[in-house]
Amino acid sequence: MRPAVPAIAALFALAACSGESEPPAPVLDEAAVIAASVPVAQAFQGDLKAQLQAALEAGGPVEAVSVCQQVAPAIAQAQSEASGAEVSRIAARHRNPAGGVPEELAQAYAALEAAPLADGKPAVQIVRTGDGAGAKVHFLSAIPMQDQPCSVCHGTSIEPALRAHIDQLYPGDLATGFKPGELRGALLVSWNAERFLK
Ligand code: HEC
């Protein structure tokens, strides 16, 4: 029993000391963020690409635009429900007017724009925003422009009937004129930061 006393005294001394300075800020486990986000991003991209491809083959590009308009948000919704994250696509030059780049992610987006690929794979960025219960961690994964099938609807020369159809659905469309290899947009997976703080 007796030897425990100095140890307890030491503990009190420590507690008194640490009470004078701020407690250490929780650290974000970036590896865990990546491990949780990558499968969500891949599932979204895989589902959408398969449906886009099927729509292009079944009805051609004009038809596929309408499919994309309905299917992309539906897949985002399904992936959000399955993962517990918020899944969406953002782009500086966007087609869907709801898909702009939020101010707080602009710097990370610019970094992806400067280098869409890292070691031959889509580049990623992690951003922490807010604090307390509102703290979020955002995982951004670059979506590089590809020649096929993307150029048909986002490239430098869009077929006139398709152009007219896109303009009708998206009067403020900014998402054409892309060349292969440029950043077309980013997949955004946003989580409550709490689950990744340690
Ligand atoms: C058949 C036409 C078509 C093709 C082909 C196509 N897209 Fe799109 N894309 C669209 C439409 C329509 C939207 C808007 C969807 C919406 O309303 O959410 C869109 C939106 C996007 C967005 C979300 C940001 C924004 O601009 O609103 C990204 C990123 C994107 N496309 C990337 C690609 C990539 C990469 C490819 C090639 C793999 C591709 N798209 C092929 C029609 C197409």
py3Dmol code that shows the C-alpha trace and the ligand (Angstrom):
import py3Dmol

protein = """\
ATOM      1  CA  MET A   1       0.000   0.000   0.000  1.00  0.00           C
ATOM      2  CA  ARG A   2       2.569   2.598   1.060  1.00  0.00           C
ATOM      3  CA  PRO A   3       4.659   2.650  -2.131  1.00  0.00           C
ATOM      4  CA  ALA A   4       1.562   3.740  -4.060  1.00  0.00           C
ATOM      5  CA  VAL A   5       1.440   7.115  -2.333  1.00  0.00           C
ATOM      6  CA  PRO A   6       4.358   8.781  -4.127  1.00  0.00           C
ATOM      7  CA  ALA A   7       2.969   7.553  -7.417  1.00  0.00           C
ATOM      8  CA  ILE A   8      -0.387   9.177  -6.686  1.00  0.00           C
ATOM      9  CA  ALA A   9       1.355  12.373  -5.662  1.00  0.00           C
ATOM     10  CA  ALA A  10       3.235  12.319  -8.940  1.00  0.00           C
ATOM     11  CA  LEU A  11      -0.033  11.902 -10.814  1.00  0.00           C
ATOM     12  CA  PHE A  12      -1.490  14.962  -9.083  1.00  0.00           C
ATOM     13  CA  ALA A  13       1.601  16.918 -10.001  1.00  0.00           C
ATOM     14  CA  LEU A  14       1.220  15.891 -13.622  1.00  0.00           C
ATOM     15  CA  ALA A  15      -2.456  16.797 -13.672  1.00  0.00           C
ATOM     16  CA  ALA A  16      -1.667  20.215 -12.213  1.00  0.00           C
ATOM     17  CA  CYS A  17       0.977  20.774 -14.859  1.00  0.00           C
ATOM     18  CA  SER A  18      -1.153  19.786 -17.834  1.00  0.00           C
ATOM     19  CA  GLY A  19      -4.011  21.916 -16.495  1.00  0.00           C
ATOM     20  CA  GLU A  20      -1.974  25.003 -17.293  1.00  0.00           C
ATOM     21  CA  SER A  21      -1.616  24.295 -21.002  1.00  0.00           C
ATOM     22  CA  GLU A  22      -4.134  23.205 -23.657  1.00  0.00           C
ATOM     23  CA  PRO A  23      -4.856  19.480 -23.917  1.00  0.00           C
ATOM     24  CA  PRO A  24      -3.195  18.004 -27.013  1.00  0.00           C
ATOM     25  CA  ALA A  25      -5.380  18.404 -30.142  1.00  0.00           C
ATOM     26  CA  PRO A  26      -6.737  15.081 -31.410  1.00  0.00           C
ATOM     27  CA  VAL A  27      -4.822  13.756 -34.405  1.00  0.00           C
ATOM     28  CA  LEU A  28      -6.552  12.756 -37.609  1.00  0.00           C
ATOM     29  CA  ASP A  29      -5.883   9.166 -38.634  1.00  0.00           C
ATOM     30  CA  GLU A  30      -5.350   9.835 -42.355  1.00  0.00           C
ATOM     31  CA  ALA A  31      -4.684   6.198 -43.175  1.00  0.00           C
ATOM     32  CA  ALA A  32      -8.109   5.295 -41.745  1.00  0.00           C
ATOM     33  CA  VAL A  33      -9.752   8.097 -43.768  1.00  0.00           C
ATOM     34  CA  ILE A  34      -8.188   6.723 -46.950  1.00  0.00           C
ATOM     35  CA  ALA A  35      -9.055   3.122 -46.080  1.00  0.00           C
ATOM     36  CA  ALA A  36     -12.717   4.053 -45.493  1.00  0.00           C
ATOM     37  CA  SER A  37     -13.044   6.427 -48.480  1.00  0.00           C
ATOM     38  CA  VAL A  38     -11.313   4.616 -51.332  1.00  0.00           C
ATOM     39  CA  PRO A  39     -13.862   1.767 -51.552  1.00  0.00           C
ATOM     40  CA  VAL A  40     -16.719   4.307 -51.508  1.00  0.00           C
ATOM     41  CA  ALA A  41     -15.098   6.307 -54.312  1.00  0.00           C
ATOM     42  CA  GLN A  42     -14.396   3.185 -56.347  1.00  0.00           C
ATOM     43  CA  ALA A  43     -17.934   1.856 -55.934  1.00  0.00           C
ATOM     44  CA  PHE A  44     -19.377   5.185 -57.093  1.00  0.00           C
ATOM     45  CA  GLN A  45     -17.114   5.432 -60.125  1.00  0.00           C
ATOM     46  CA  GLY A  46     -17.589   1.775 -61.060  1.00  0.00           C
ATOM     47  CA  ASP A  47     -21.401   1.899 -60.836  1.00  0.00           C
ATOM     48  CA  LEU A  48     -21.651   5.124 -62.773  1.00  0.00           C
ATOM     49  CA  LYS A  49     -19.267   4.048 -65.496  1.00  0.00           C
ATOM     50  CA  ALA A  50     -21.139   0.776 -66.014  1.00  0.00           C
ATOM     51  CA  GLN A  51     -24.504   2.555 -66.273  1.00  0.00           C
ATOM     52  CA  LEU A  52     -23.090   5.271 -68.523  1.00  0.00           C
ATOM     53  CA  GLN A  53     -21.548   2.696 -70.820  1.00  0.00           C
ATOM     54  CA  ALA A  54     -24.785   0.697 -70.966  1.00  0.00           C
ATOM     55  CA  ALA A  55     -26.805   3.841 -71.738  1.00  0.00           C
ATOM     56  CA  LEU A  56     -24.384   4.908 -74.473  1.00  0.00           C
ATOM     57  CA  GLU A  57     -24.602   1.504 -76.115  1.00  0.00           C
ATOM     58  CA  ALA A  58     -28.373   1.203 -75.740  1.00  0.00           C
ATOM     59  CA  GLY A  59     -29.534   4.681 -76.769  1.00  0.00           C
ATOM     60  CA  GLY A  60     -26.563   6.811 -77.858  1.00  0.00           C
ATOM     61  CA  PRO A  61     -25.212   9.978 -76.228  1.00  0.00           C
ATOM     62  CA  VAL A  62     -28.406  12.062 -76.225  1.00  0.00           C
ATOM     63  CA  GLU A  63     -30.228   9.337 -74.299  1.00  0.00           C
ATOM     64  CA  ALA A  64     -27.205   8.787 -72.060  1.00  0.00           C
ATOM     65  CA  VAL A  65     -27.246  12.444 -70.947  1.00  0.00           C
ATOM     66  CA  SER A  66     -30.697  11.946 -69.435  1.00  0.00           C
ATOM     67  CA  VAL A  67     -29.595   8.694 -67.821  1.00  0.00           C
ATOM     68  CA  CYS A  68     -26.556  10.421 -66.366  1.00  0.00           C
ATOM     69  CA  GLN A  69     -28.730  13.221 -65.011  1.00  0.00           C
ATOM     70  CA  GLN A  70     -30.880  10.771 -63.059  1.00  0.00           C
ATOM     71  CA  VAL A  71     -28.422   8.028 -62.320  1.00  0.00           C
ATOM     72  CA  ALA A  72     -25.445  10.027 -61.006  1.00  0.00           C
ATOM     73  CA  PRO A  73     -27.354  11.613 -58.079  1.00  0.00           C
ATOM     74  CA  ALA A  74     -29.111   8.290 -57.370  1.00  0.00           C
ATOM     75  CA  ILE A  75     -25.785   6.444 -57.105  1.00  0.00           C
ATOM     76  CA  ALA A  76     -24.402   9.217 -54.877  1.00  0.00           C
ATOM     77  CA  GLN A  77     -27.444   8.833 -52.635  1.00  0.00           C
ATOM     78  CA  ALA A  78     -27.165   5.039 -52.485  1.00  0.00           C
ATOM     79  CA  GLN A  79     -23.440   5.201 -51.726  1.00  0.00           C
ATOM     80  CA  SER A  80     -24.057   7.802 -49.029  1.00  0.00           C
ATOM     81  CA  GLU A  81     -26.630   5.591 -47.340  1.00  0.00           C
ATOM     82  CA  ALA A  82     -24.422   2.505 -47.581  1.00  0.00           C
ATOM     83  CA  SER A  83     -21.295   4.173 -46.198  1.00  0.00           C
ATOM     84  CA  GLY A  84     -22.527   6.786 -43.720  1.00  0.00           C
ATOM     85  CA  ALA A  85     -20.517   9.428 -45.592  1.00  0.00           C
ATOM     86  CA  GLU A  86     -21.832  12.120 -47.922  1.00  0.00           C
ATOM     87  CA  VAL A  87     -20.831  11.243 -51.464  1.00  0.00           C
ATOM     88  CA  SER A  88     -20.951  13.716 -54.343  1.00  0.00           C
ATOM     89  CA  ARG A  89     -19.030  15.038 -57.323  1.00  0.00           C
ATOM     90  CA  ILE A  90     -17.667  18.553 -57.499  1.00  0.00           C
ATOM     91  CA  ALA A  91     -16.013  20.486 -60.316  1.00  0.00           C
ATOM     92  CA  ALA A  92     -14.796  24.021 -60.891  1.00  0.00           C
ATOM     93  CA  ARG A  93     -16.196  23.836 -64.432  1.00  0.00           C
ATOM     94  CA  HIS A  94     -19.368  21.948 -63.622  1.00  0.00           C
ATOM     95  CA  ARG A  95     -22.428  20.841 -65.528  1.00  0.00           C
ATOM     96  CA  ASN A  96     -24.744  20.221 -62.587  1.00  0.00           C
ATOM     97  CA  PRO A  97     -25.107  23.674 -60.981  1.00  0.00           C
ATOM     98  CA  ALA A  98     -25.179  22.025 -57.525  1.00  0.00           C
ATOM     99  CA  GLY A  99     -21.715  20.578 -58.124  1.00  0.00           C
ATOM    100  CA  GLY A 100     -19.431  23.578 -57.635  1.00  0.00           C
ATOM    101  CA  VAL A 101     -16.330  23.559 -55.439  1.00  0.00           C
ATOM    102  CA  PRO A 102     -17.025  24.824 -51.880  1.00  0.00           C
ATOM    103  CA  GLU A 103     -14.686  27.633 -50.789  1.00  0.00           C
ATOM    104  CA  GLU A 104     -13.161  25.494 -48.021  1.00  0.00           C
ATOM    105  CA  LEU A 105     -12.114  22.839 -50.549  1.00  0.00           C
ATOM    106  CA  ALA A 106     -10.818  25.233 -53.212  1.00  0.00           C
ATOM    107  CA  GLN A 107      -7.164  24.862 -52.252  1.00  0.00           C
ATOM    108  CA  ALA A 108      -7.287  21.057 -52.292  1.00  0.00           C
ATOM    109  CA  TYR A 109      -9.137  21.145 -55.599  1.00  0.00           C
ATOM    110  CA  ALA A 110      -6.473  23.414 -57.086  1.00  0.00           C
ATOM    111  CA  ALA A 111      -3.817  20.907 -56.023  1.00  0.00           C
ATOM    112  CA  LEU A 112      -5.686  18.127 -57.858  1.00  0.00           C
ATOM    113  CA  GLU A 113      -6.032  20.382 -60.893  1.00  0.00           C
ATOM    114  CA  ALA A 114      -2.270  20.962 -60.926  1.00  0.00           C
ATOM    115  CA  ALA A 115      -1.558  17.216 -60.729  1.00  0.00           C
ATOM    116  CA  PRO A 116      -4.588  14.959 -61.406  1.00  0.00           C
ATOM    117  CA  LEU A 117      -2.464  11.812 -61.229  1.00  0.00           C
ATOM    118  CA  ALA A 118      -0.028  10.586 -58.592  1.00  0.00           C
ATOM    119  CA  ASP A 119       2.009   7.503 -59.547  1.00  0.00           C
ATOM    120  CA  GLY A 120      -0.402   6.859 -62.398  1.00  0.00           C
ATOM    121  CA  LYS A 121      -3.449   6.790 -60.079  1.00  0.00           C
ATOM    122  CA  PRO A 122      -6.016   9.543 -59.400  1.00  0.00           C
ATOM    123  CA  ALA A 123      -4.495  11.989 -56.897  1.00  0.00           C
ATOM    124  CA  VAL A 124      -6.231  12.410 -53.525  1.00  0.00           C
ATOM    125  CA  GLN A 125      -6.485  15.170 -50.922  1.00  0.00           C
ATOM    126  CA  ILE A 126      -7.748  15.177 -47.335  1.00  0.00           C
ATOM    127  CA  VAL A 127      -9.235  18.330 -45.806  1.00  0.00           C
ATOM    128  CA  ARG A 128     -10.453  18.940 -42.247  1.00  0.00           C
ATOM    129  CA  THR A 129     -13.112  21.592 -41.688  1.00  0.00           C
ATOM    130  CA  GLY A 130     -15.116  22.891 -38.727  1.00  0.00           C
ATOM    131  CA  ASP A 131     -14.685  21.883 -35.105  1.00  0.00           C
ATOM    132  CA  GLY A 132     -16.500  20.237 -32.223  1.00  0.00           C
ATOM    133  CA  ALA A 133     -19.577  18.273 -33.249  1.00  0.00           C
ATOM    134  CA  GLY A 134     -19.503  19.946 -36.696  1.00  0.00           C
ATOM    135  CA  ALA A 135     -15.977  18.806 -37.547  1.00  0.00           C
ATOM    136  CA  LYS A 136     -15.746  17.100 -40.932  1.00  0.00           C
ATOM    137  CA  VAL A 137     -13.093  15.326 -42.875  1.00  0.00           C
ATOM    138  CA  HIS A 138     -13.295  15.442 -46.655  1.00  0.00           C
ATOM    139  CA  PHE A 139     -11.639  12.974 -48.992  1.00  0.00           C
ATOM    140  CA  LEU A 140     -11.238  14.216 -52.563  1.00  0.00           C
ATOM    141  CA  SER A 141     -10.245  11.898 -55.373  1.00  0.00           C
ATOM    142  CA  ALA A 142      -9.356  13.347 -58.780  1.00  0.00           C
ATOM    143  CA  ILE A 143     -11.505  12.429 -61.782  1.00  0.00           C
ATOM    144  CA  PRO A 144      -9.198  12.821 -64.760  1.00  0.00           C
ATOM    145  CA  MET A 145     -10.703  13.462 -68.176  1.00  0.00           C
ATOM    146  CA  GLN A 146     -10.453  10.471 -70.531  1.00  0.00           C
ATOM    147  CA  ASP A 147     -10.866  10.478 -74.259  1.00  0.00           C
ATOM    148  CA  GLN A 148     -13.468   7.681 -74.317  1.00  0.00           C
ATOM    149  CA  PRO A 149     -16.249   7.847 -73.383  1.00  0.00           C
ATOM    150  CA  CYS A 150     -15.928  11.268 -71.726  1.00  0.00           C
ATOM    151  CA  SER A 151     -15.045  13.410 -74.761  1.00  0.00           C
ATOM    152  CA  VAL A 152     -18.424  12.762 -76.370  1.00  0.00           C
ATOM    153  CA  CYS A 153     -20.109  14.901 -73.680  1.00  0.00           C
ATOM    154  CA  HIS A 154     -17.245  16.911 -72.089  1.00  0.00           C
ATOM    155  CA  GLY A 155     -14.704  17.244 -74.904  1.00  0.00           C
ATOM    156  CA  THR A 156     -13.653  20.012 -77.256  1.00  0.00           C
ATOM    157  CA  SER A 157     -16.127  19.223 -80.030  1.00  0.00           C
ATOM    158  CA  ILE A 158     -19.658  18.175 -79.097  1.00  0.00           C
ATOM    159  CA  GLU A 159     -22.057  16.994 -81.744  1.00  0.00           C
ATOM    160  CA  PRO A 160     -24.707  19.762 -82.372  1.00  0.00           C
ATOM    161  CA  ALA A 161     -27.821  17.712 -81.489  1.00  0.00           C
ATOM    162  CA  LEU A 162     -26.139  16.565 -78.279  1.00  0.00           C
ATOM    163  CA  ARG A 163     -24.981  20.122 -77.508  1.00  0.00           C
ATOM    164  CA  ALA A 164     -28.586  21.354 -77.889  1.00  0.00           C
ATOM    165  CA  HIS A 165     -29.880  18.618 -75.581  1.00  0.00           C
ATOM    166  CA  ILE A 166     -27.247  19.385 -72.928  1.00  0.00           C
ATOM    167  CA  ASP A 167     -27.978  23.135 -73.144  1.00  0.00           C
ATOM    168  CA  GLN A 168     -31.654  22.452 -72.652  1.00  0.00           C
ATOM    169  CA  LEU A 169     -31.075  20.405 -69.490  1.00  0.00           C
ATOM    170  CA  TYR A 170     -28.127  22.469 -68.182  1.00  0.00           C
ATOM    171  CA  PRO A 171     -28.413  26.072 -69.417  1.00  0.00           C
ATOM    172  CA  GLY A 172     -25.323  27.163 -67.483  1.00  0.00           C
ATOM    173  CA  ASP A 173     -23.140  24.192 -68.502  1.00  0.00           C
ATOM    174  CA  LEU A 174     -19.426  24.835 -67.942  1.00  0.00           C
ATOM    175  CA  ALA A 175     -18.294  21.233 -68.433  1.00  0.00           C
ATOM    176  CA  THR A 176     -17.063  21.084 -72.038  1.00  0.00           C
ATOM    177  CA  GLY A 177     -13.708  21.780 -73.694  1.00  0.00           C
ATOM    178  CA  PHE A 178     -11.747  19.288 -71.578  1.00  0.00           C
ATOM    179  CA  LYS A 179      -8.733  17.475 -72.982  1.00  0.00           C
ATOM    180  CA  PRO A 180      -7.691  13.974 -71.881  1.00  0.00           C
ATOM    181  CA  GLY A 181      -5.534  14.096 -68.753  1.00  0.00           C
ATOM    182  CA  GLU A 182      -7.024  17.355 -67.421  1.00  0.00           C
ATOM    183  CA  LEU A 183      -8.951  17.339 -64.158  1.00  0.00           C
ATOM    184  CA  ARG A 184     -12.640  16.894 -65.055  1.00  0.00           C
ATOM    185  CA  GLY A 185     -13.779  17.019 -61.427  1.00  0.00           C
ATOM    186  CA  ALA A 186     -13.372  15.327 -58.079  1.00  0.00           C
ATOM    187  CA  LEU A 187     -15.250  12.721 -56.158  1.00  0.00           C
ATOM    188  CA  LEU A 188     -15.980  14.017 -52.676  1.00  0.00           C
ATOM    189  CA  VAL A 189     -16.520  11.711 -49.684  1.00  0.00           C
ATOM    190  CA  SER A 190     -17.279  13.713 -46.517  1.00  0.00           C
ATOM    191  CA  TRP A 191     -17.374  12.135 -43.038  1.00  0.00           C
ATOM    192  CA  ASN A 192     -17.952  13.284 -39.484  1.00  0.00           C
ATOM    193  CA  ALA A 193     -14.356  13.806 -38.369  1.00  0.00           C
ATOM    194  CA  GLU A 194     -14.975  12.246 -34.950  1.00  0.00           C
ATOM    195  CA  ARG A 195     -14.640   8.661 -36.121  1.00  0.00           C
ATOM    196  CA  PHE A 196     -11.109   9.356 -37.423  1.00  0.00           C
ATOM    197  CA  LEU A 197      -9.716  11.343 -34.487  1.00  0.00           C
ATOM    198  CA  LYS A 198      -7.411   9.662 -32.023  1.00  0.00           C
TER     199      LYS A 198
END
"""
ligand_1 = """\
43
HEC
C -23.571 10.886 -72.295
C -22.915 12.091 -71.890
C -21.831 11.988 -70.854
C -20.685 11.241 -70.909
C -20.257 10.269 -71.989
C -19.945 11.579 -69.713
N -20.632 12.490 -68.952
Fe -19.979 13.385 -67.256
N -21.751 14.348 -67.058
C -22.805 14.234 -67.947
C -23.971 14.870 -67.376
C -25.331 14.969 -68.001
C -23.573 15.361 -66.107
C -24.426 16.067 -65.072
C -25.016 15.006 -64.144
C -25.848 15.584 -63.030
O -26.839 16.242 -63.323
O -25.478 15.368 -61.860
C -22.176 15.012 -65.954
C -21.437 15.326 -64.834
C -20.142 14.942 -64.630
C -19.355 15.272 -63.449
C -19.857 16.015 -62.213
C -19.476 17.446 -62.211
C -20.321 18.254 -63.151
O -19.760 18.723 -64.143
O -21.552 18.406 -62.905
C -18.132 14.717 -63.636
C -16.962 14.793 -62.666
C -18.153 14.007 -64.896
N -19.389 14.179 -65.486
C -17.104 13.281 -65.408
C -17.187 12.469 -66.527
C -16.126 11.572 -66.938
C -14.783 11.417 -66.269
C -16.604 10.915 -68.034
C -15.923 9.770 -68.805
C -15.683 8.559 -68.015
C -17.943 11.422 -68.317
N -18.258 12.357 -67.373
C -18.736 11.022 -69.384
C -22.768 13.626 -69.182
C -21.784 12.768 -69.612
"""
view = py3Dmol.view(width=600, height=400)
view.addModel(protein, "pdb")
view.setStyle({"model": 0}, {"cartoon": {"style": "trace"}})
view.addModel(ligand_1, "xyz")
view.setStyle({"model": 1}, {"stick": {}})
view.zoomTo()
view.show()
